[in-house]
């Protein structure tokens, strides 16, 4: 199995900007760029912070746009409208407009538990729906859910209940229809569901990957387009490096690995096709890291970039919002 050392791509200057980075996404390219900018979230700016930040950065400049949020953003998704981002924060979905950071509310989840907030999400193929989850902020109890949001009717439904920390999601399809691969982090498993968007149901269809023997907790996940997925592993313990691993879904075999020196808490992967090949972007975090550990993990909370063996990667989906 090939093992590649990732290098630091973006190193935030402020400690608050390194706390809980998640969900990197490639956005649509503008008229002057071949590759669109990337966006990601910092769910919260510290252990007791009530708000977080959305960031966007183009490939061609060093300029970083910061969009502070009054509550904690769990995900950011690109839309077909270049300046508009679909965001899940706390218990609501809405649109953030990049140039003025304006918020347009769309929908709210029916959950008044103070310990649950929106976490990871993925766009359903075709862009007219998303699947997203919530998490128990104490990472203890099965009080979180998996949800479906459909664009045309602006409706939210519970797909799966009794999760603890809903994270990475990937879609595939076969002769039977649409498949959702989903990670509820504490279980250390990738579960397969049969997703019926029209019926608004997700039916469990076995375990695709059992990651019980891996170091760390499976967090974010992305599709490689060849029957494999890349999973980021969040290691709460000290380690000299973090890791992300590519697995074949059909066999469970690990076929490629990346390490992040000085940053053990890897949160999410993103594949981007560039002129020099397919690159892997990884977000990491300092969440819960004692000061003495951070002193030994100087790259914690940075974004990393690495080469891959992949020749191609899936074209990024965008949410297809109606233009008002």
Secondary structure, 3 states (H helix, E strand, C coil): CEEEEEEEEECCCCHHHHCEEEEEEECCCCCCCCCCCEEEEECCCCCCCCCEEEEEECCCCCCEEEEEECCCEEEEEEECCCCEEEEEECCEEEEEECCCCEEEEEEECCCCCCCEEEEEEEECCCCCEEEEEEEECCCCCCCEEEEEEECCCCEEEEEEEEECEEEEEEEEEECCEEEEEEEEHHHCEEEEEEEECCCCEEEEEEEEEECCCCCCEEEEEEECCCCEEEEEEECCCCCCEEEEEEEECCCCCEEEEEEEECCCEEEEEEEEEECCEEEEEEEEECCCCCHHHHHHCCCCCCEEEEECCCCCCCCCCCECCCCC
